[in-house]
Amino acid sequence: MQLNRRQFSLGGAGLLTSLGLMAEASAQSASDYKALVCIFLYGANDHYNTLIPYDVDTHAQYFNIRKGTAVSGTAYEGIALARSWLADTTLSTPLSGGRQMAVNPAMPEIKTLFESGRAAWLLNVGSLVAPTTRTQYDNKSVPLPPKLFSHNDQQAYWQSSAQTEGAQTGWGGRAADLMLSGNGKANLTCVSVNGNALFLSGQTALAGQLSTSGATTVNALRSNSLFGSSSAAAALRTLMTQTPPTLLGAEYTQINRRALDAYDTLVGAIGTSASAAMNGWFATSASNTLSAQLKVVARLIEARAVLGMRRQVFLVGMGGFDLHDNLPSQHPGLLQKLSQASKEFDDAMQGLGMSNQVTSFTASDFGRTLASNGDGSDHGWGSHHLVMGGAVKGKAFYGTAPEIGLTHSQQVGSGRLLPSTSIEQLGAELARWMGVSTSDMPLVLPNSRNFDLYKLGLMTSA
């Protein structure tokens, strides 16, 4: 077996992944197409005001903890959503014990997706090293994720499923490592439309980056004009792609060539602008950055055959969720954009006939406290997340519904939820749906050995 420089520099981890790539993985011989789309909500989404208790008893418990002065003309009293505003977004599927849930009034599209069986809620999921009880947490008798409640570190932990800030690879990228050989354009296996993304970095899979306008390149090369001169533009291309005599220079040139080739490939496949049909599906993309990002993902999926793609992993995202203050005024607008963009993407996948081949899911740094700090909430742990697409067993809740309160054993203070489902349990079901074999799962999710996998039953097929 021959190791490349990156694998060699990573030592045992690179060797382990290389061995994994030699293992028999069904995705490598797949003839169909599947894509996974991570929608990351940066800053830590307030799940308590995203999926809200609606039955009388639990809503009263939630409301009494978060209530405050009524915010004139809104659904909020303090940071609590009044029950009277939730009737139109109540979800028809009950939880055990007669409990009911509603989505934020700013998310009617999510209610539509849920009721049509095209979305599900995963309750109280978050970072864990091993299954953990409150007693074990208090006694520190099991390993805990390092640097809990830290934004950068927990973003990294969600995306890497193993490490905090400084992690080298993410579980989306490690899954992609097993799928590269099935794709015509390996460098388009992992694509971010939201900047650099740890989630998409593998040992061999490289994360490509696109903008909301699609493929990007050096302006002078795109226009064939540098300072008004085509000769200067040609000289720039030569400088960027000629092979120098040093290893560092050769690596730099390889990166440049790969980027320029990717641009030419993408422009040939998706053009320089979206089609009328695509613009119609993504009606809010001019003002909604998440919609604009998902439109680019949809354009790539539409061009899958031209590009020779069978498996792809994408990341899109939006920020602004760290609402220690101004939660009632700012959170609804963020959720509205998430809701609209999610429905638009689902409409596009149905329009392309790809609904059953594409699954999207939300993720975030962590959840928030149930306790109010007056105008917002503070850093939490477990959170509720959406899984969407035609292959999802929708109109359902998965995981364990936590109690509502500040003193029960499913929270670790101020209503910070102790996760009852791990990132590994969610990731394993999504990765298996993509085609990762059970034997290869520890390569993708190193801590998956510690958990009871595949018990959620999220997907219609694996």
C-alpha positions as a Python dict, from the first residue, in 0.01 Angstrom:
ca = {
    (1, 'M'): (0, 0, 0),
    (2, 'Q'): (134, 343, -97),
    (3, 'L'): (67, 639, 133),
    (4, 'N'): (48, 994, 11),
    (5, 'R'): (230, 1272, 198),
    (6, 'R'): (-78, 1382, 390),
    (7, 'Q'): (-148, 1030, 511),
    (8, 'F'): (217, 981, 604),
    (9, 'S'): (229, 1302, 804),
    (10, 'L'): (-78, 1195, 998),
    (11, 'G'): (90, 873, 1098),
    (12, 'G'): (-133, 602, 1243),
    (13, 'A'): (-456, 791, 1172),
    (14, 'G'): (-370, 815, 803),
    (15, 'L'): (-273, 448, 792),
    (16, 'L'): (-597, 348, 964),
    (17, 'T'): (-804, 540, 712),
    (18, 'S'): (-607, 399, 420),
    (19, 'L'): (-680, 51, 546),
    (20, 'G'): (-1045, 153, 578),
    (21, 'L'): (-1048, 265, 216),
    (22, 'M'): (-939, -86, 118),
    (23, 'A'): (-1228, -239, 311),
    (24, 'E'): (-1537, -351, 129),
    (25, 'A'): (-1780, -56, 137),
    (26, 'S'): (-2106, -75, -53),
    (27, 'A'): (-2090, 292, -153),
    (28, 'Q'): (-1780, 227, -364),
    (29, 'S'): (-1974, 7, -602),
    (30, 'A'): (-2302, 195, -586),
    (31, 'S'): (-2470, 284, -913),
    (32, 'D'): (-2729, 516, -762),
    (33, 'Y'): (-2689, 868, -623),
    (34, 'K'): (-2715, 989, -265),
    (35, 'A'): (-2625, 1315, -99),
    (36, 'L'): (-2608, 1432, 261),
    (37, 'V'): (-2652, 1802, 343),
    (38, 'C'): (-2554, 1945, 682),
    (39, 'I'): (-2725, 2274, 771),
    (40, 'F'): (-2514, 2418, 1051),
    (41, 'L'): (-2669, 2683, 1277),
    (42, 'Y'): (-2365, 2869, 1415),
    (43, 'G'): (-2387, 3023, 1759),
    (44, 'A'): (-2608, 2759, 1925),
    (45, 'N'): (-2975, 2758, 1833),
    (46, 'D'): (-3228, 2798, 2115),
    (47, 'H'): (-3410, 2467, 2078),
    (48, 'Y'): (-3657, 2548, 2355),
    (49, 'N'): (-3804, 2823, 2134),
    (50, 'T'): (-3774, 2620, 1814),
    (51, 'L'): (-3971, 2314, 1922),
    (52, 'I'): (-4200, 2423, 2205),
    (53, 'P'): (-4413, 2223, 2450),
    (54, 'Y'): (-4781, 2277, 2366),
    (55, 'D'): (-4988, 2057, 2597),
    (56, 'V'): (-5120, 2255, 2890),
    (57, 'D'): (-4904, 2108, 3166),
    (58, 'T'): (-4561, 2114, 3000),
    (59, 'H'): (-4621, 2447, 2829),
    (60, 'A'): (-4705, 2596, 3169),
    (61, 'Q'): (-4377, 2464, 3311),
    (62, 'Y'): (-4182, 2606, 3014),
    (63, 'F'): (-4371, 2937, 3024),
    (64, 'N'): (-4333, 2995, 3396),
    (65, 'I'): (-3956, 2955, 3374),
    (66, 'R'): (-3910, 3181, 3070),
    (67, 'K'): (-4189, 3433, 3116),
    (68, 'G'): (-4138, 3800, 3177),
    (69, 'T'): (-4281, 4126, 3058),
    (70, 'A'): (-4500, 4094, 2749),
    (71, 'V'): (-4330, 4212, 2429),
    (72, 'S'): (-4594, 4430, 2264),
    (73, 'G'): (-4737, 4296, 1937),
    (74, 'T'): (-4541, 3970, 1952),
    (75, 'A'): (-4589, 3613, 2067),
    (76, 'Y'): (-4342, 3662, 2352),
    (77, 'E'): (-4365, 3732, 2721),
    (78, 'G'): (-4008, 3763, 2834),
    (79, 'I'): (-3848, 3495, 2616),
    (80, 'A'): (-4144, 3256, 2650),
    (81, 'L'): (-4380, 3194, 2360),
    (82, 'A'): (-4741, 3231, 2472),
    (83, 'R'): (-4948, 2917, 2410),
    (84, 'S'): (-5216, 3108, 2219),
    (85, 'W'): (-4966, 3182, 1942),
    (86, 'L'): (-4880, 2814, 1886),
    (87, 'A'): (-5216, 2671, 1778),
    (88, 'D'): (-5140, 2702, 1405),
    (89, 'T'): (-4803, 2529, 1429),
    (90, 'T'): (-4895, 2246, 1665),
    (91, 'L'): (-4768, 1911, 1538),
    (92, 'S'): (-5023, 1631, 1507),
    (93, 'T'): (-4792, 1350, 1621),
    (94, 'P'): (-4811, 1318, 2002),
    (95, 'L'): (-4535, 1223, 2238),
    (96, 'S'): (-4583, 965, 2510),
    (97, 'G'): (-4803, 1062, 2803),
    (98, 'G'): (-5018, 1289, 2593),
    (99, 'R'): (-4747, 1551, 2546),
    (100, 'Q'): (-4773, 1773, 2238),
    (101, 'M'): (-4519, 1993, 2063),
    (102, 'A'): (-4542, 2294, 1833),
    (103, 'V'): (-4285, 2463, 1616),
    (104, 'N'): (-4208, 2832, 1639),
    (105, 'P'): (-4475, 3043, 1465),
    (106, 'A'): (-4201, 3164, 1227),
    (107, 'M'): (-4166, 2807, 1090),
    (108, 'P'): (-4491, 2714, 911),
    (109, 'E'): (-4294, 2552, 629),
    (110, 'I'): (-4131, 2314, 875),
    (111, 'K'): (-4475, 2220, 1004),
    (112, 'T'): (-4577, 2146, 643),
    (113, 'L'): (-4270, 1927, 587),
    (114, 'F'): (-4332, 1742, 913),
    (115, 'E'): (-4702, 1679, 850),
    (116, 'S'): (-4631, 1559, 495),
    (117, 'G'): (-4390, 1297, 633),
    (118, 'R'): (-4085, 1469, 488),
    (119, 'A'): (-3926, 1580, 816),
    (120, 'A'): (-3865, 1438, 1162),
    (121, 'W'): (-3740, 1577, 1491),
    (122, 'L'): (-3451, 1417, 1676),
    (123, 'L'): (-3485, 1509, 2043),
    (124, 'N'): (-3202, 1597, 2280),
    (125, 'V'): (-2903, 1504, 2066),
    (126, 'G'): (-2553, 1629, 2138),
    (127, 'S'): (-2188, 1557, 2202),
    (128, 'L'): (-2105, 1255, 2418),
    (129, 'V'): (-1804, 1029, 2450),
    (130, 'A'): (-2013, 750, 2603),
    (131, 'P'): (-2370, 720, 2738),
    (132, 'T'): (-2385, 947, 3042),
    (133, 'T'): (-2624, 989, 3334),
    (134, 'R'): (-2652, 1291, 3561),
    (135, 'T'): (-2485, 1102, 3843),
    (136, 'Q'): (-2195, 1005, 3616),
    (137, 'Y'): (-2168, 1364, 3497),
    (138, 'D'): (-2157, 1497, 3853),
    (139, 'N'): (-1903, 1236, 3962),
    (140, 'K'): (-1702, 1260, 3639),
    (141, 'S'): (-1705, 881, 3634),
    (142, 'V'): (-1726, 863, 3253),
    (143, 'P'): (-1525, 1062, 2998),
    (144, 'L'): (-1698, 1384, 2893),
    (145, 'P'): (-1653, 1588, 2576),
    (146, 'P'): (-1378, 1838, 2649),
    (147, 'K'): (-1453, 2209, 2675),
    (148, 'L'): (-1829, 2179, 2701),
    (149, 'F'): (-2024, 2499, 2637),
    (150, 'S'): (-1738, 2650, 2431),
    (151, 'H'): (-1858, 2761, 2087),
    (152, 'N'): (-1548, 2684, 1879),
    (153, 'D'): (-1477, 2357, 2054),
    (154, 'Q'): (-1831, 2224, 2039),
    (155, 'Q'): (-1873, 2328, 1676),
    (156, 'A'): (-1561, 2123, 1608),
    (157, 'Y'): (-1690, 1833, 1817),
    (158, 'W'): (-2022, 1825, 1630),
    (159, 'Q'): (-1842, 1827, 1298),
    (160, 'S'): (-1555, 1594, 1386),
    (161, 'S'): (-1738, 1360, 1626),
    (162, 'A'): (-1416, 1313, 1820),
    (163, 'Q'): (-1217, 1629, 1880),
    (164, 'T'): (-1250, 1994, 1975),
    (165, 'E'): (-1090, 2297, 1808),
    (166, 'G'): (-782, 2190, 1612),
    (167, 'A'): (-937, 1869, 1476),
    (168, 'Q'): (-805, 1772, 1133),
    (169, 'T'): (-1097, 1576, 989),
    (170, 'G'): (-1476, 1563, 1014),
    (171, 'W'): (-1714, 1269, 1003),
    (172, 'G'): (-1864, 1384, 674),
    (173, 'G'): (-1519, 1389, 517),
    (174, 'R'): (-1424, 1053, 665),
    (175, 'A'): (-1741, 903, 521),
    (176, 'A'): (-1647, 1059, 188),
    (177, 'D'): (-1306, 891, 206),
    (178, 'L'): (-1490, 563, 154),
    (179, 'M'): (-1683, 694, -148),
    (180, 'L'): (-1423, 869, -361),
    (181, 'S'): (-1367, 586, -605),
    (182, 'G'): (-1732, 592, -712),
    (183, 'N'): (-1720, 954, -828),
    (184, 'G'): (-1607, 1092, -1159),
    (185, 'K'): (-1482, 1411, -996),
    (186, 'A'): (-1335, 1320, -659),
    (187, 'N'): (-1271, 1684, -570),
    (188, 'L'): (-1647, 1751, -583),
    (189, 'T'): (-1735, 1477, -334),
    (190, 'C'): (-1732, 1726, -45),
    (191, 'V'): (-1855, 2079, -111),
    (192, 'S'): (-1908, 2372, 125),
    (193, 'V'): (-2109, 2680, 31),
    (194, 'N'): (-2031, 2834, 369),
    (195, 'G'): (-1656, 2873, 380),
    (196, 'N'): (-1407, 2638, 539),
    (197, 'A'): (-1583, 2336, 692),
    (198, 'L'): (-1422, 2083, 923),
    (199, 'F'): (-1720, 1850, 872),
    (200, 'L'): (-1614, 1791, 510),
    (201, 'S'): (-1241, 1731, 562),
    (202, 'G'): (-1126, 1372, 524),
    (203, 'Q'): (-789, 1206, 512),
    (204, 'T'): (-806, 1190, 133),
    (205, 'A'): (-1131, 1373, 56),
    (206, 'L'): (-1074, 1745, 10),
    (207, 'A'): (-1348, 1999, 81),
    (208, 'G'): (-1419, 2225, -215),
    (209, 'Q'): (-1567, 2569, -154),
    (210, 'L'): (-1823, 2750, -366),
    (211, 'S'): (-1991, 3085, -320),
    (212, 'T'): (-2362, 3157, -344),
    (213, 'S'): (-2301, 3268, -703),
    (214, 'G'): (-2162, 2924, -787),
    (215, 'A'): (-1814, 2845, -912),
    (216, 'T'): (-1551, 3108, -841),
    (217, 'T'): (-1201, 3167, -970),
    (218, 'V'): (-943, 3442, -1013),
    (219, 'N'): (-1123, 3732, -1181),
    (220, 'A'): (-838, 3800, -1422),
    (221, 'L'): (-844, 3440, -1546),
    (222, 'R'): (-1222, 3431, -1574),
    (223, 'S'): (-1229, 3748, -1785),
    (224, 'N'): (-895, 3679, -1956),
    (225, 'S'): (-790, 4031, -1870),
    (226, 'L'): (-538, 4158, -1616),
    (227, 'F'): (-490, 4536, -1611),
    (228, 'G'): (-666, 4537, -1946),
    (229, 'S'): (-423, 4288, -2101),
    (230, 'S'): (-495, 3930, -2211),
    (231, 'S'): (-119, 3868, -2225),
    (232, 'A'): (-87, 3963, -1859),
    (233, 'A'): (-372, 3726, -1774),
    (234, 'A'): (-197, 3445, -1964),
    (235, 'A'): (127, 3520, -1777),
    (236, 'L'): (-59, 3499, -1446),
    (237, 'R'): (-199, 3159, -1540),
    (238, 'T'): (151, 3040, -1627),
    (239, 'L'): (289, 3163, -1296),
    (240, 'M'): (10, 2988, -1107),
    (241, 'T'): (42, 2653, -1285),
    (242, 'Q'): (411, 2609, -1369),
    (243, 'T'): (595, 2348, -1166),
    (244, 'P'): (876, 2493, -953),
    (245, 'P'): (1173, 2283, -832),
    (246, 'T'): (1070, 2278, -464),
    (247, 'L'): (828, 2044, -286),
    (248, 'L'): (636, 2334, -132),
    (249, 'G'): (610, 2510, -465),
    (250, 'A'): (495, 2191, -637),
    (251, 'E'): (222, 2145, -376),
    (252, 'Y'): (110, 2506, -425),
    (253, 'T'): (95, 2454, -800),
    (254, 'Q'): (-108, 2137, -759),
    (255, 'I'): (-362, 2327, -550),
    (256, 'N'): (-384, 2601, -814),
    (257, 'R'): (-430, 2355, -1097),
    (258, 'R'): (-695, 2166, -904),
    (259, 'A'): (-885, 2487, -835),
    (260, 'L'): (-870, 2606, -1194),
    (261, 'D'): (-973, 2268, -1330),
    (262, 'A'): (-1262, 2252, -1082),
    (263, 'Y'): (-1383, 2593, -1196),
    (264, 'D'): (-1380, 2491, -1562),
    (265, 'T'): (-1560, 2167, -1478),
    (266, 'L'): (-1827, 2340, -1271),
    (267, 'V'): (-1895, 2615, -1523),
    (268, 'G'): (-1934, 2350, -1791),
    (269, 'A'): (-2179, 2155, -1575),
    (270, 'I'): (-2391, 2418, -1397),
    (271, 'G'): (-2323, 2732, -1600),
    (272, 'T'): (-2271, 3076, -1455),
    (273, 'S'): (-2630, 3134, -1343),
    (274, 'A'): (-2926, 2932, -1218),
    (275, 'S'): (-3209, 2823, -1444),
    (276, 'A'): (-3554, 2980, -1430),
    (277, 'A'): (-3688, 2666, -1265),
    (278, 'M'): (-3417, 2678, -999),
    (279, 'N'): (-3483, 3046, -932),
    (280, 'G'): (-3852, 2964, -901),
    (281, 'W'): (-3791, 2697, -639),
    (282, 'F'): (-3566, 2926, -435),
    (283, 'A'): (-3790, 3231, -425),
    (284, 'T'): (-3624, 3386, -118),
    (285, 'S'): (-3262, 3335, -227),
    (286, 'A'): (-3205, 3703, -302),
    (287, 'S'): (-3258, 3794, 64),
    (288, 'N'): (-3200, 3463, 243),
    (289, 'T'): (-2838, 3351, 243),
    (290, 'L'): (-2929, 2996, 347),
    (291, 'S'): (-3168, 2969, 53),
    (292, 'A'): (-2894, 3099, -177),
    (293, 'Q'): (-2649, 2838, -45),
    (294, 'L'): (-2898, 2554, -84),
    (295, 'K'): (-2972, 2670, -438),
    (296, 'V'): (-2607, 2612, -527),
    (297, 'V'): (-2626, 2264, -372),
    (298, 'A'): (-2938, 2193, -578),
    (299, 'R'): (-2762, 2305, -896),
    (300, 'L'): (-2477, 2063, -827),
    (301, 'I'): (-2719, 1780, -758),
    (302, 'E'): (-2900, 1860, -1082),
    (303, 'A'): (-2565, 1824, -1264),
    (304, 'R'): (-2471, 1497, -1090),
    (305, 'A'): (-2477, 1287, -1409),
    (306, 'V'): (-2268, 1534, -1608),
    (307, 'L'): (-2015, 1545, -1326),
    (308, 'G'): (-2018, 1166, -1280),
    (309, 'M'): (-2113, 1188, -911),
    (310, 'R'): (-2269, 907, -707),
    (311, 'R'): (-2205, 1021, -350),
    (312, 'Q'): (-2172, 1378, -223),
    (313, 'V'): (-2160, 1552, 113),
    (314, 'F'): (-2244, 1921, 147),
    (315, 'L'): (-2236, 2184, 420),
    (316, 'V'): (-2432, 2507, 429),
    (317, 'G'): (-2490, 2729, 729),
    (318, 'M'): (-2601, 3051, 888),
    (319, 'G'): (-2491, 3240, 1196),
    (320, 'G'): (-2646, 3471, 1451),
    (321, 'F'): (-2784, 3214, 1695),
    (322, 'D'): (-2577, 3313, 2000),
    (323, 'L'): (-2863, 3512, 2150),
    (324, 'H'): (-2775, 3592, 2506),
    (325, 'D'): (-2978, 3905, 2436),
    (326, 'N'): (-3255, 4007, 2195),
    (327, 'L'): (-3389, 3654, 2157),
    (328, 'P'): (-3753, 3757, 2098),
    (329, 'S'): (-3657, 4013, 1833),
    (330, 'Q'): (-3387, 3820, 1644),
    (331, 'H'): (-3457, 3449, 1680),
    (332, 'P'): (-3785, 3441, 1481),
    (333, 'G'): (-3619, 3594, 1175),
    (334, 'L'): (-3344, 3333, 1180),
    (335, 'L'): (-3595, 3050, 1213),
    (336, 'Q'): (-3804, 3195, 932),
    (337, 'K'): (-3504, 3183, 698),
    (338, 'L'): (-3427, 2826, 804),
    (339, 'S'): (-3787, 2722, 752),
    (340, 'Q'): (-3827, 2888, 412),
    (341, 'A'): (-3494, 2761, 280),
    (342, 'S'): (-3560, 2405, 398),
    (343, 'K'): (-3897, 2394, 222),
    (344, 'E'): (-3752, 2548, -94),
    (345, 'F'): (-3477, 2287, -101),
    (346, 'D'): (-3729, 2009, -51),
    (347, 'D'): (-3941, 2149, -336),
    (348, 'A'): (-3634, 2157, -559),
    (349, 'M'): (-3542, 1797, -477),
    (350, 'Q'): (-3896, 1685, -555),
    (351, 'G'): (-3889, 1886, -877),
    (352, 'L'): (-3561, 1719, -978),
    (353, 'G'): (-3694, 1375, -886),
    (354, 'M'): (-3421, 1343, -623),
    (355, 'S'): (-3621, 1361, -303),
    (356, 'N'): (-3544, 1007, -188),
    (357, 'Q'): (-3175, 1045, -274),
    (358, 'V'): (-3100, 1356, -68),
    (359, 'T'): (-3117, 1390, 311),
    (360, 'S'): (-3054, 1712, 501),
    (361, 'F'): (-3015, 1766, 873),
    (362, 'T'): (-2955, 2056, 1109),
    (363, 'A'): (-2670, 2081, 1359),
    (364, 'S'): (-2551, 2352, 1597),
    (365, 'D'): (-2280, 2418, 1856),
    (366, 'F'): (-2510, 2307, 2139),
    (367, 'G'): (-2852, 2391, 2281),
    (368, 'R'): (-2941, 2667, 2525),
    (369, 'T'): (-3048, 2700, 2886),
    (370, 'L'): (-3417, 2679, 2970),
    (371, 'A'): (-3359, 2949, 3228),
    (372, 'S'): (-3383, 3303, 3098),
    (373, 'N'): (-3118, 3564, 3157),
    (374, 'G'): (-3379, 3835, 3096),
    (375, 'D'): (-3369, 3884, 2719),
    (376, 'G'): (-3199, 3568, 2602),
    (377, 'S'): (-3057, 3231, 2704),
    (378, 'D'): (-2712, 3098, 2780),
    (379, 'H'): (-2494, 2813, 2656),
    (380, 'G'): (-2643, 2466, 2690),
    (381, 'W'): (-2566, 2112, 2573),
    (382, 'G'): (-2825, 1881, 2417),
    (383, 'S'): (-3062, 2018, 2154),
    (384, 'H'): (-3344, 1921, 1916),
    (385, 'H'): (-3265, 1888, 1545),
    (386, 'L'): (-3439, 1831, 1214),
    (387, 'V'): (-3377, 1549, 967),
    (388, 'M'): (-3544, 1605, 630),
    (389, 'G'): (-3595, 1434, 295),
    (390, 'G'): (-3795, 1167, 118),
    (391, 'A'): (-3592, 883, 269),
    (392, 'V'): (-3663, 999, 624),
    (393, 'K'): (-3938, 826, 822),
    (394, 'G'): (-4105, 1157, 882),
    (395, 'K'): (-4395, 1292, 1084),
    (396, 'A'): (-4227, 1144, 1390),
    (397, 'F'): (-4013, 1223, 1693),
    (398, 'Y'): (-3698, 1022, 1759),
    (399, 'G'): (-3490, 995, 2071),
    (400, 'T'): (-3609, 1067, 2423),
    (401, 'A'): (-3827, 1367, 2503),
    (402, 'P'): (-3672, 1542, 2805),
    (403, 'E'): (-3866, 1674, 3099),
    (404, 'I'): (-3927, 2047, 3120),
    (405, 'G'): (-3773, 2198, 3430),
    (406, 'L'): (-3460, 2311, 3611),
    (407, 'T'): (-3409, 2029, 3862),
    (408, 'H'): (-3472, 1698, 3686),
    (409, 'S'): (-3195, 1445, 3615),
    (410, 'Q'): (-3194, 1501, 3238),
    (411, 'Q'): (-3037, 1845, 3278),
    (412, 'V'): (-2712, 1963, 3433),
    (413, 'G'): (-2814, 2306, 3557),
    (414, 'S'): (-3040, 2588, 3436),
    (415, 'G'): (-3217, 2340, 3210),
    (416, 'R'): (-2906, 2254, 3006),
    (417, 'L'): (-3005, 1919, 2858),
    (418, 'L'): (-2781, 1620, 2914),
    (419, 'P'): (-2795, 1456, 2569),
    (420, 'S'): (-2982, 1127, 2554),
    (421, 'T'): (-2878, 1065, 2191),
    (422, 'S'): (-2522, 1111, 2068),
    (423, 'I'): (-2391, 1265, 1749),
    (424, 'E'): (-2253, 918, 1672),
    (425, 'Q'): (-2601, 762, 1679),
    (426, 'L'): (-2734, 1021, 1437),
    (427, 'G'): (-2421, 1007, 1221),
    (428, 'A'): (-2418, 628, 1203),
    (429, 'E'): (-2773, 613, 1066),
    (430, 'L'): (-2701, 881, 807),
    (431, 'A'): (-2366, 729, 708),
    (432, 'R'): (-2519, 382, 675),
    (433, 'W'): (-2791, 527, 454),
    (434, 'M'): (-2514, 675, 239),
    (435, 'G'): (-2357, 331, 207),
    (436, 'V'): (-2093, 309, 479),
    (437, 'S'): (-2074, -47, 605),
    (438, 'T'): (-2115, -141, 969),
    (439, 'S'): (-1756, -264, 982),
    (440, 'D'): (-1626, 70, 852),
    (441, 'M'): (-1834, 284, 1086),
    (442, 'P'): (-1556, 323, 1349),
    (443, 'L'): (-1342, 483, 1077),
    (444, 'V'): (-1609, 746, 1026),
    (445, 'L'): (-1724, 783, 1388),
    (446, 'P'): (-1443, 674, 1624),
    (447, 'N'): (-1659, 678, 1939),
    (448, 'S'): (-1943, 484, 1776),
    (449, 'R'): (-1823, 167, 1952),
    (450, 'N'): (-1947, 319, 2277),
    (451, 'F'): (-2310, 350, 2168),
    (452, 'D'): (-2608, 139, 2070),
    (453, 'L'): (-2623, 224, 1701),
    (454, 'Y'): (-2910, 204, 1450),
    (455, 'K'): (-3182, 196, 1714),
    (456, 'L'): (-3335, 526, 1607),
    (457, 'G'): (-3463, 389, 1276),
    (458, 'L'): (-3466, 730, 1107),
    (459, 'M'): (-3434, 619, 747),
    (460, 'T'): (-3662, 418, 521),
    (461, 'S'): (-3369, 224, 379),
    (462, 'A'): (-3003, 168, 461),
}
